[in-house]
Amino acid sequence: MSNNFQKVLNSDKFKNLIKKRWRFSFFMLAVLFVVYYGYIFLIALNKDLVTMKVGVYTNVGILMGVGVIFAAWILTYIYVIWANNVYDKEVEDIKKELQ
């Protein structure tokens, strides 16, 4: 590996970028787990709420399940926006240091 690569790998800028990415990724993962497992626990612990009818053909549990799916899409969208606006810019700055 060339000296420039070693310099970048050992730089504080690169290490901070990696920490920032892991922190954000784990935060998003934690939010997704809370949403998903919250839904599962609610089904297990409060069947009366989940089976409550909404309209003629559906119940609260179905609507909450759809909400979990939408929450996953929204979290993915948030991550993509963050990656495009923050992470990728910092990666480009580090790439410029290699040239």
N, C-alpha and C positions, 0 to 999 in steps of 0.2 A: 504494500500500500504506500502511496506516495506521502511525502511529508505534509502536503496541503490537506489531504484527507485526515491524517492523524491530528493535525492542528484543529480542523473543524470538529472532529469527534470529541476532542478534549476541551473545546471551547465552552465557556459558560453560556453563550447564546444558544448553542445546540442543545446542551443539557437542559436549559430552561424550557426550550421548545418541546422537548420530549416529556418533561414533567407536566407542562401545560396540557399537552395532548392527552396524557394518561388521566390527569385530574378531570378534564372535561368528559372524556369517554366514560370514566367510572361514575361520574355524576349522572350522566344520561342513562347509564345502565341501571343505577340505583332508582332513578325515577321510573324507568320501565318496569323494574321488579316490583316497586310499590304499587303501580297501577295494576299489573297483571296479578300478583299475589293478593292484593287487596280485593280484587274481583273474586278470586278463588275462595278466599276466606269469607267474604260476604255470602257467597253461595253456600258455604258449609255452615256458617253460623247464624244466618238470618234468612231462612228459606221463605218465611212469610213475605218479606219485602221483595225478594227476587221473583216470587211467583205471582205477585200482584198484577192483575190485568191492566193493560193500557190499550184501550180500544177493544176491538173484537178479536183480532188475530194475534196479538203479541202480548208480552209481559215485560216487566222491568228488567229481568235477567237478560233477555234478548237485546234490549236497547243498551244495557250496560256492556254486553259483549261487543256490540258494534262500536261502542265508545272506546273500548280497549284497543280495537283494531285502528280506529282513527287516531288514538293517542300514540300508537306506534308509528303511524305515518307522520304525525306532527313532530315527534321526536327525531325521526329520520330527517325531516325537512330542516329542523333547527340545527342538527349536526352538519348537514351539507352547507347551510348558510355560514355557519361558524368556520367550517373547513375552508370554504372559498374565500371568505373575507379576512380571516385571521391567520389560520395555519399555513395556507398556501403562500401568502405574502411573506411570511417569515421564512419559509423554505426557500423561496426565490432569493431572499436576501442572503441566506447562507450559501446558496449555489453560486451567487456572484462572488463570494469570497474565494471560491475554488478556482475561478477563471483568472 
